[in-house]
Amino acid sequence: MREFVLVLTAIALVAATAAGYGVTRGLSADDKHDDKQAARGKYLVQLAGCTDCHTPGYFFGRPDMARYLGGSDIGTEVPGLGVFVGRNLTPDKDTGLGNWTKDEIATAIQTGVRPDGRILAPIMPWRAYAALTKSDVAAIVEFLTSVPPVSNKVPGPFGPDENPKIFRKTILHPNDSIQHN
């Protein structure tokens, strides 16, 4: 009898977790994702290093997986251009890609152009991603639209004359870099 109760409890916990996961992801009956395509997209996102610049804590050696792809907490300073912080790539409607269409996400990945016409920061390697196949881009977009939304407004971008109070890494010309012995 005790084993039967434990099995029922385990089933109830799995069902409750699954139901809660659907609620936290904001899923409705109309929100269906191609799991196989999303799995390929996750593989490509990890291989491309998207998590490096778009997951908080990554550059401090402790990626915050509860805010996976929710936007960085460190900026990249490009002298003469400004400081750019990896944006929130989750489908959060207020702070992420939640209001972008799949085509708009694909266009930004491959052309560097956002829906509002702004060009992505030069640190974003969209020129390399321009060579991705349509199938690979579709898989990445499927994955990005399937991850749980994270509410995280990322600061910036900041112009070259601004001095934001955030951690940053700076790209330096080899002649300007500090030599360590």
TIKOLLUM-281814 format. One record per residue: x, y, z of N, C-alpha, C, CB in turn. Coordinates in Angstrom, 1 decimal. Glycine has a CB too. Layout:
<recs>
((X Y Z) (X Y Z) (X Y Z) (X Y Z))
...
</recs>
This chain:
<recs>
((0.8 -1.2 0.0) (0.0 0.0 0.0) (0.9 1.3 0.0) (-0.9 0.0 1.2))
((1.9 1.2 0.8) (2.8 2.4 0.9) (3.4 2.7 -0.4) (3.9 2.2 2.0))
((3.9 1.6 -1.2) (4.5 1.8 -2.5) (3.4 2.4 -3.5) (5.0 0.5 -3.1))
((2.2 2.0 -3.4) (1.1 2.5 -4.2) (0.9 4.0 -4.0) (-0.2 1.8 -4.0))
((0.9 4.4 -2.7) (0.8 5.9 -2.3) (2.0 6.6 -2.9) (0.7 6.0 -0.8))
((3.2 6.1 -2.7) (4.4 6.8 -3.2) (4.3 7.0 -4.7) (5.6 6.0 -2.9))
((3.9 5.9 -5.5) (3.7 6.0 -6.9) (2.7 7.1 -7.3) (3.3 4.7 -7.5))
((1.6 7.1 -6.6) (0.5 8.1 -6.9) (1.1 9.5 -6.6) (-0.7 7.9 -6.1))
((1.8 9.7 -5.5) (2.4 10.9 -5.1) (3.4 11.4 -6.2) (3.1 10.9 -3.7))
((4.2 10.5 -6.6) (5.2 10.8 -7.7) (4.5 11.3 -9.0) (6.1 9.6 -8.0))
((3.4 10.6 -9.4) (2.6 10.9 -10.6) (2.0 12.3 -10.4) (1.5 9.9 -10.8))
((1.5 12.6 -9.2) (0.9 13.9 -8.9) (1.9 15.0 -9.0) (0.2 13.9 -7.6))
((3.1 14.7 -8.5) (4.1 15.7 -8.5) (4.6 16.0 -9.9) (5.3 15.3 -7.7))
((4.7 15.0 -10.7) (5.1 15.2 -12.1) (4.0 15.9 -12.9) (5.3 13.8 -12.8))
((2.8 15.6 -12.7) (1.7 16.3 -13.3) (1.6 17.8 -12.9) (0.3 15.6 -13.0))
((1.8 18.0 -11.6) (1.7 19.4 -11.1) (2.9 20.2 -11.7) (1.8 19.4 -9.6))
((4.1 19.6 -11.7) (5.3 20.3 -12.3) (5.0 20.6 -13.7) (6.5 19.4 -12.1))
((4.5 19.6 -14.5) (4.3 19.9 -15.9) (3.3 21.0 -16.1) (3.8 18.6 -16.6))
((2.2 20.9 -15.3) (1.2 22.0 -15.4) (1.7 23.3 -15.1) (0.0 21.6 -14.5))
((2.5 23.4 -14.0) (3.1 24.7 -13.6) (4.1 25.2 -14.6) (3.8 24.5 -12.2))
((4.8 24.3 -15.2) (5.8 24.7 -16.3) (5.0 25.3 -17.4) (6.6 23.5 -16.8))
((3.9 24.8 -17.8) (3.1 25.4 -18.9) (2.6 26.7 -18.5) (2.0 24.4 -19.2))
((2.2 26.9 -17.2) (1.7 28.2 -16.8) (2.8 29.2 -16.8) (1.0 28.0 -15.4))
((4.0 28.8 -16.2) (5.0 29.8 -16.1) (5.6 30.2 -17.5) (6.2 29.3 -15.3))
((5.4 29.3 -18.5) (5.9 29.6 -19.8) (4.8 30.4 -20.6) (6.2 28.4 -20.6))
((3.6 30.5 -20.0) (2.6 31.3 -20.6) (2.0 30.6 -21.8) (3.1 32.6 -21.1))
((2.0 29.3 -21.8) (1.5 28.5 -22.9) (0.0 28.5 -23.0) (2.0 27.1 -22.9))
((-0.5 28.5 -24.2) (-2.0 28.3 -24.3) (-2.1 27.2 -25.3) (-2.7 29.6 -24.8))
((-3.3 26.8 -25.6) (-3.6 25.7 -26.6) (-3.0 26.1 -28.0) (-5.1 25.4 -26.7))
((-2.9 27.4 -28.3) (-2.4 27.8 -29.6) (-0.9 27.8 -29.7) (-2.9 29.1 -29.9))
((-0.2 27.8 -28.5) (1.3 27.9 -28.5) (1.9 26.5 -28.6) (1.8 28.6 -27.2))
((2.2 26.1 -29.8) (2.8 24.8 -30.0) (4.2 25.0 -30.6) (1.9 23.9 -31.0))
((5.1 24.2 -30.2) (6.5 24.3 -30.7) (6.9 22.9 -31.2) (7.5 24.8 -29.6))
((7.7 23.0 -32.2) (8.2 21.7 -32.8) (9.4 21.4 -31.9) (8.7 21.9 -34.3))
((9.2 20.4 -31.0) (10.2 20.0 -30.1) (11.5 19.5 -30.7) (9.7 18.9 -29.2))
((11.5 18.8 -31.8) (12.7 18.4 -32.5) (13.4 19.6 -33.1) (12.3 17.4 -33.6))
((12.7 20.5 -33.7) (13.3 21.7 -34.2) (13.9 22.6 -33.1) (12.3 22.5 -35.1))
((13.2 22.7 -32.0) (13.7 23.5 -30.9) (14.9 22.8 -30.3) (12.6 23.6 -29.8))
((15.0 21.5 -30.2) (16.2 20.8 -29.7) (17.4 21.1 -30.6) (15.9 19.3 -29.6))
((17.2 21.1 -31.9) (18.3 21.5 -32.8) (18.7 22.9 -32.6) (17.9 21.2 -34.3))
((17.7 23.8 -32.4) (18.0 25.2 -32.2) (18.8 25.4 -30.9) (16.7 26.0 -32.1))
((18.4 24.7 -29.8) (19.2 24.8 -28.6) (20.6 24.4 -28.8) (18.6 23.9 -27.5))
((20.8 23.3 -29.5) (22.2 22.9 -29.9) (23.0 24.0 -30.6) (22.2 21.6 -30.7))
((22.3 24.6 -31.6) (23.0 25.6 -32.4) (23.3 26.9 -31.5) (22.1 26.0 -33.6))
((22.3 27.2 -30.7) (22.5 28.4 -29.8) (23.7 28.2 -28.9) (21.2 28.7 -29.0))
((23.8 27.0 -28.3) (24.9 26.7 -27.4) (26.2 26.6 -28.2) (24.7 25.3 -26.7))
((26.2 26.0 -29.4) (27.4 25.9 -30.2) (27.9 27.3 -30.7) (27.1 25.1 -31.4))
((26.9 28.2 -31.0) (27.3 29.6 -31.4) (27.7 30.5 -30.3) (26.1 30.2 -32.2))
((27.5 30.0 -29.1) (28.0 30.8 -27.9) (27.0 31.9 -27.5) (29.3 31.4 -28.2))
((25.8 31.8 -28.0) (24.8 32.9 -27.7) (24.6 33.0 -26.1) (23.4 32.5 -28.3))
((24.7 31.9 -25.4) (24.6 31.9 -24.0) (25.7 32.8 -23.3) (24.6 30.5 -23.4))
((26.8 32.9 -23.9) (27.9 33.6 -23.4) (27.5 35.1 -23.1) (29.2 33.6 -24.3))
((27.0 35.7 -24.1) (26.7 37.2 -24.0) (25.3 37.5 -23.6) (27.0 37.8 -25.4))
((24.4 36.5 -23.6) (23.0 36.7 -23.3) (22.5 36.0 -22.0) (22.2 36.2 -24.5))
((23.4 35.4 -21.2) (22.9 34.8 -20.0) (23.7 35.5 -18.8) (23.2 33.3 -19.9))
((23.0 36.1 -17.9) (23.6 36.8 -16.8) (24.6 35.8 -16.0) (22.6 37.4 -15.8))
((25.7 36.4 -15.5) (26.6 35.6 -14.7) (27.6 34.8 -15.5) (25.9 34.7 -13.9))
((27.4 34.7 -16.8) (28.3 33.8 -17.6) (29.8 34.3 -17.5) (27.9 33.8 -19.1))
((30.0 35.6 -17.7) (31.3 36.1 -17.7) (32.0 36.2 -16.3) (31.4 37.5 -18.3))
((31.2 35.9 -15.3) (31.7 35.8 -13.9) (31.9 34.4 -13.5) (30.7 36.5 -13.0))
((31.7 33.5 -14.5) (31.9 32.1 -14.2) (30.8 31.3 -13.5) (33.1 31.9 -13.4))
((29.6 32.0 -13.4) (28.5 31.4 -12.8) (27.2 31.8 -13.5) (28.4 31.9 -11.3))
((27.0 31.1 -14.7) (25.8 31.5 -15.4) (24.5 31.3 -14.6) (25.7 30.7 -16.7))
((23.6 32.2 -14.6) (22.4 32.1 -13.9) (21.3 31.4 -14.8) (21.9 33.6 -13.5))
((21.2 30.1 -14.6) (20.4 29.3 -15.5) (18.9 29.6 -15.3) (20.7 27.9 -15.3))
((18.5 30.2 -14.1) (17.2 30.6 -13.9) (16.8 31.8 -14.8) (16.9 31.0 -12.4))
((17.8 32.5 -15.3) (17.6 33.6 -16.3) (18.3 33.3 -17.6) (18.1 34.9 -15.7))
((18.3 32.1 -18.0) (18.9 31.6 -19.2) (18.5 32.5 -20.4) (18.6 30.1 -19.5))
((19.5 33.0 -21.1) (19.3 33.9 -22.3) (18.5 35.2 -22.0) (18.6 33.1 -23.4))
((18.4 35.5 -20.7) (17.6 36.7 -20.2) (18.3 38.0 -20.3) (17.1 36.4 -18.9))
((19.5 38.0 -20.9) (20.3 39.3 -21.0) (21.4 39.3 -20.0) (19.3 40.5 -20.7))
((22.5 39.9 -20.5) (23.8 39.9 -19.7) (23.7 40.9 -18.6) (24.9 40.2 -20.6))
((24.7 40.8 -17.7) (24.9 41.7 -16.6) (26.3 42.4 -16.8) (24.8 41.1 -15.2))
((26.9 42.3 -18.0) (28.1 42.9 -18.2) (28.1 43.4 -19.7) (29.3 41.9 -18.0))
((28.7 44.6 -19.9) (28.7 45.2 -21.2) (30.0 44.9 -21.9) (28.4 46.6 -21.1))
((30.0 45.1 -23.3) (31.2 45.1 -24.1) (31.4 46.5 -24.6) (31.1 44.0 -25.3))
((32.6 47.1 -24.2) (32.9 48.4 -24.7) (33.7 48.3 -26.0) (33.7 49.2 -23.6))
((33.2 49.0 -27.0) (33.9 49.1 -28.2) (34.3 50.6 -28.4) (33.0 48.7 -29.5))
((35.6 50.9 -28.2) (36.1 52.3 -28.2) (35.6 53.0 -29.5) (37.6 52.3 -28.2))
((35.1 54.2 -29.2) (34.5 55.1 -30.3) (33.1 54.8 -30.6) (35.4 54.9 -31.5))
((32.5 53.7 -30.1) (31.2 53.3 -30.4) (30.3 53.2 -29.2) (31.1 52.0 -31.1))
((30.8 52.8 -28.1) (30.0 52.7 -26.9) (30.1 51.4 -26.2) (28.6 53.0 -27.2))
((29.1 51.2 -25.3) (29.1 49.9 -24.5) (27.7 49.2 -24.8) (29.2 50.3 -22.9))
((27.9 48.0 -25.1) (26.7 47.2 -25.5) (26.5 46.0 -24.6) (26.9 46.7 -27.0))
((25.3 45.8 -24.1) (25.0 44.7 -23.2) (24.2 43.7 -23.9) (24.3 45.2 -21.9))
((24.5 42.4 -23.8) (23.8 41.3 -24.5) (22.3 41.4 -24.1) (24.4 40.0 -24.2))
((21.4 41.5 -25.1) (20.0 41.7 -24.8) (19.3 40.4 -24.3) (19.3 42.2 -26.1))
((18.1 40.6 -23.9) (17.2 39.5 -23.4) (16.7 38.8 -24.7) (16.1 40.0 -22.5))
((17.0 37.5 -24.9) (16.6 36.8 -26.0) (15.4 35.9 -25.8) (17.7 35.9 -26.6))
((14.8 36.0 -24.6) (13.6 35.2 -24.2) (12.4 35.8 -24.8) (13.5 35.0 -22.7))
((11.3 35.1 -24.8) (10.0 35.6 -25.4) (9.2 36.5 -24.4) (9.1 34.5 -25.8))
((9.9 37.1 -23.5) (9.2 38.1 -22.6) (8.8 39.3 -23.4) (10.2 38.5 -21.4))
((7.5 39.6 -23.3) (6.9 40.7 -24.1) (7.4 42.1 -23.7) (5.4 40.6 -24.0))
((7.8 42.3 -22.5) (8.2 43.6 -22.1) (9.7 43.9 -22.2) (7.8 43.9 -20.7))
((10.5 42.8 -22.0) (11.9 43.1 -22.0) (12.7 42.2 -22.9) (12.4 42.8 -20.6))
((12.0 41.3 -23.6) (12.7 40.4 -24.5) (12.2 40.4 -26.0) (12.6 38.9 -24.0))
((12.2 39.3 -26.6) (11.7 39.2 -28.0) (10.3 38.8 -28.2) (12.6 38.2 -28.8))
((9.5 38.9 -27.1) (8.1 38.4 -27.1) (7.2 39.1 -28.1) (7.6 38.6 -25.8))
((7.5 40.4 -28.5) (6.7 41.1 -29.5) (7.3 41.0 -30.9) (6.6 42.5 -29.1))
((8.4 40.3 -31.1) (8.9 40.1 -32.4) (8.3 38.9 -33.1) (10.5 40.0 -32.4))
((8.1 38.9 -34.4) (7.7 37.7 -35.1) (8.9 36.8 -35.3) (7.0 38.1 -36.5))
((8.6 35.6 -35.7) (9.7 34.7 -36.0) (10.5 35.2 -37.2) (9.2 33.3 -36.3))
((9.9 35.8 -38.2) (10.6 36.3 -39.3) (11.5 37.5 -38.9) (9.7 36.8 -40.4))
((11.1 38.3 -37.9) (11.9 39.4 -37.4) (13.1 38.9 -36.7) (11.0 40.4 -36.6))
((12.9 37.9 -35.9) (14.1 37.3 -35.2) (15.1 36.8 -36.2) (13.6 36.2 -34.2))
((14.6 36.0 -37.2) (15.5 35.4 -38.2) (16.2 36.5 -38.9) (14.6 34.6 -39.2))
((15.5 37.6 -39.3) (16.2 38.7 -40.0) (17.3 39.4 -39.1) (15.1 39.8 -40.4))
((17.0 39.6 -37.9) (18.0 40.1 -37.0) (19.3 39.2 -36.9) (17.5 40.4 -35.6))
((19.0 37.9 -36.8) (20.1 37.0 -36.7) (21.0 37.0 -37.9) (19.6 35.5 -36.5))
((20.4 37.1 -39.1) (21.2 37.0 -40.3) (21.5 38.3 -41.0) (20.4 36.2 -41.3))
((20.9 39.4 -40.7) (21.2 40.7 -41.3) (21.6 41.7 -40.3) (20.0 41.2 -42.1))
((21.4 41.5 -39.0) (21.8 42.5 -38.0) (20.8 43.6 -37.9) (23.1 43.0 -38.3))
((19.6 43.5 -38.5) (18.7 44.6 -38.5) (17.5 44.2 -37.6) (18.2 44.9 -39.9))
((17.2 45.1 -36.6) (16.0 44.9 -35.7) (14.7 45.3 -36.4) (16.2 45.6 -34.4))
((13.6 44.9 -35.9) (12.3 45.3 -36.4) (12.2 46.8 -36.5) (11.2 44.7 -35.6))
((12.8 47.6 -35.6) (12.7 49.0 -35.6) (13.7 49.7 -36.5) (12.9 49.6 -34.2))
((14.5 48.9 -37.3) (15.4 49.4 -38.2) (16.8 49.6 -37.7) (14.9 50.6 -38.8))
((17.0 49.6 -36.4) (18.3 49.8 -35.8) (19.2 48.6 -36.1) (18.2 50.0 -34.2))
((20.5 48.9 -36.3) (21.5 47.9 -36.6) (22.0 47.3 -35.2) (22.6 48.4 -37.4))
((22.2 46.0 -35.1) (22.7 45.4 -33.9) (24.1 45.9 -33.6) (22.6 43.9 -34.0))
((24.5 45.8 -32.4) (25.9 46.2 -32.0) (26.9 45.4 -32.8) (26.1 45.9 -30.5))
((28.0 46.1 -33.1) (29.0 45.4 -33.9) (29.6 44.1 -33.3) (30.2 46.3 -34.2))
((29.5 44.0 -32.0) (30.0 42.8 -31.3) (29.1 41.5 -31.7) (30.0 43.0 -29.8))
((27.8 41.8 -32.1) (26.9 40.7 -32.4) (27.4 40.1 -33.8) (25.4 41.2 -32.5))
((27.7 38.8 -33.8) (28.3 38.2 -35.0) (27.3 37.8 -36.1) (29.1 37.0 -34.6))
((26.4 38.7 -36.4) (25.4 38.4 -37.4) (26.0 38.2 -38.8) (24.4 39.5 -37.5))
((27.2 38.7 -39.0) (27.8 38.5 -40.4) (28.2 37.0 -40.5) (29.1 39.4 -40.5))
((28.6 36.4 -39.4) (28.9 35.0 -39.5) (27.6 34.2 -39.6) (29.7 34.6 -38.2))
((26.6 34.6 -38.9) (25.3 33.9 -38.9) (24.6 34.1 -40.2) (24.4 34.4 -37.7))
((25.0 35.1 -41.0) (24.3 35.3 -42.3) (24.5 34.0 -43.2) (24.9 36.5 -43.0))
((25.5 33.2 -43.0) (25.8 32.0 -43.8) (25.0 30.8 -43.3) (27.2 31.7 -43.7))
((24.2 30.9 -42.2) (23.4 29.8 -41.7) (22.4 29.4 -42.7) (22.8 30.1 -40.4))
((22.0 28.2 -42.8) (21.0 27.7 -43.7) (19.6 28.2 -43.1) (21.0 26.1 -43.8))
((18.6 28.3 -44.0) (17.3 28.6 -43.5) (16.8 27.7 -42.5) (16.3 28.7 -44.7))
((17.1 26.4 -42.6) (16.7 25.4 -41.6) (17.3 25.6 -40.3) (17.1 24.0 -42.1))
((18.6 26.0 -40.3) (19.3 26.3 -39.0) (18.7 27.5 -38.3) (20.8 26.4 -39.2))
((18.5 28.6 -39.1) (17.9 29.8 -38.5) (16.5 29.5 -38.0) (17.9 30.9 -39.6))
((15.7 28.7 -38.7) (14.4 28.4 -38.3) (14.5 27.6 -36.9) (13.6 27.6 -39.3))
((15.4 26.7 -36.8) (15.6 26.0 -35.6) (16.0 26.9 -34.4) (16.7 24.9 -35.8))
((16.9 27.8 -34.6) (17.3 28.7 -33.6) (16.1 29.6 -33.1) (18.4 29.7 -34.1))
((15.3 30.1 -34.1) (14.1 30.9 -33.8) (13.1 30.0 -33.0) (13.5 31.4 -35.1))
((12.9 28.8 -33.4) (12.0 27.9 -32.7) (12.4 27.8 -31.3) (11.9 26.6 -33.5))
((13.7 27.6 -31.1) (14.2 27.4 -29.7) (14.0 28.7 -28.9) (15.7 27.0 -29.7))
((14.4 29.8 -29.5) (14.3 31.1 -28.7) (12.9 31.4 -28.4) (14.9 32.2 -29.6))
((11.9 31.0 -29.2) (10.5 31.3 -28.9) (9.9 30.3 -27.9) (9.7 31.4 -30.2))
((10.7 29.2 -27.7) (10.1 28.2 -26.8) (10.7 28.2 -25.4) (10.4 26.8 -27.4))
((11.8 29.0 -25.1) (12.3 29.0 -23.8) (11.4 29.8 -22.9) (13.7 29.7 -23.8))
((11.5 29.6 -21.6) (10.6 30.4 -20.7) (11.0 31.8 -20.7) (10.8 29.8 -19.2))
((10.0 32.7 -20.7) (10.3 34.1 -20.7) (10.9 34.6 -19.4) (9.0 35.0 -21.0))
((11.9 35.5 -19.5) (12.5 36.0 -18.3) (12.3 37.6 -18.4) (14.1 35.7 -18.3))
((11.8 38.1 -17.3) (11.6 39.6 -17.2) (12.9 40.2 -16.8) (10.4 40.0 -16.3))
((13.7 40.8 -17.7) (15.0 41.4 -17.3) (15.3 42.5 -18.3) (16.1 40.3 -17.3))
((15.1 43.7 -17.9) (15.4 44.8 -18.8) (16.9 45.1 -18.7) (14.6 46.1 -18.4))
((17.5 45.0 -19.9) (18.9 45.1 -20.0) (19.2 46.6 -20.2) (19.6 44.2 -21.1))
((20.2 47.2 -19.6) (20.5 48.6 -19.8) (21.2 48.8 -21.1) (21.4 49.1 -18.7))
((21.1 50.1 -21.6) (21.9 50.5 -22.8) (21.0 50.3 -24.1) (23.1 49.7 -23.0))
((21.6 50.4 -25.2) (23.1 50.6 -25.4) (23.5 52.0 -25.0) (23.4 50.4 -26.9))
((24.8 52.2 -24.8) (25.4 53.4 -24.3) (26.3 54.0 -25.4) (26.1 53.3 -23.0))
((26.2 55.3 -25.7) (27.1 55.9 -26.7) (28.5 56.0 -26.2) (26.5 57.3 -27.0))
((29.4 56.5 -27.1) (30.8 56.5 -26.7) (31.2 57.5 -25.6) (31.6 56.9 -28.0))
((30.3 58.5 -25.4) (30.6 59.5 -24.4) (29.9 59.2 -23.1) (30.1 60.9 -24.9))
((29.2 58.1 -23.0) (28.5 57.8 -21.8) (29.4 56.8 -21.0) (27.1 57.0 -22.1))
((29.2 56.9 -19.7) (30.0 56.1 -18.7) (29.1 55.3 -17.8) (31.0 57.0 -17.9))
((28.5 54.2 -18.3) (27.5 53.5 -17.5) (28.2 52.8 -16.3) (26.8 52.5 -18.3))
((27.5 52.8 -15.2) (28.0 52.1 -14.0) (27.7 50.6 -14.0) (27.4 52.8 -12.7))
((28.3 49.9 -15.0) (28.1 48.5 -15.1) (29.5 47.9 -15.3) (27.2 48.1 -16.2))
((29.6 46.6 -15.0) (30.9 45.9 -15.3) (30.9 45.9 -16.9) (30.9 44.4 -14.7))
((32.1 45.9 -17.4) (32.3 45.8 -18.8) (33.7 45.2 -19.2) (32.1 47.2 -19.5))
((33.7 44.7 -20.4) (35.0 44.2 -20.9) (35.2 45.2 -22.1) (34.9 42.7 -21.4))
((36.4 45.5 -22.4) (36.7 46.5 -23.4) (37.6 45.8 -24.5) (37.5 47.7 -22.8))
((37.2 46.1 -25.7) (38.0 45.6 -26.9) (39.0 46.7 -27.1) (37.1 45.4 -28.1))
((40.3 46.3 -27.1) (41.4 47.3 -27.4) (42.2 46.9 -28.6) (42.3 47.3 -26.2))
((42.7 47.9 -29.3) (43.6 47.6 -30.4) (44.9 47.1 -29.8) (43.9 49.0 -31.2))
((45.6 46.2 -30.5) (46.8 45.6 -29.9) (47.8 46.6 -29.5) (47.4 44.7 -31.0))
((47.9 47.7 -30.1) (48.9 48.8 -29.7) (48.4 49.5 -28.4) (49.1 49.8 -30.8))
((47.2 49.4 -28.1) (46.7 50.0 -26.9) (46.5 49.1 -25.7) (45.3 50.6 -27.2))
((46.7 47.8 -25.9) (46.5 46.8 -24.8) (47.6 46.9 -23.8) (46.3 45.4 -25.4))
((47.2 46.5 -22.6) (48.2 46.4 -21.5) (48.9 45.1 -21.6) (47.5 46.6 -20.1))
((50.2 45.2 -21.5) (51.0 44.0 -21.5) (51.3 43.5 -20.1) (52.4 44.2 -22.3))
((51.1 42.2 -19.9) (51.3 41.6 -18.5) (52.5 40.7 -18.6) (50.1 40.8 -18.1))
((53.4 40.9 -17.7) (54.6 40.0 -17.6) (54.5 38.8 -16.8) (55.9 40.8 -17.2))
</recs>
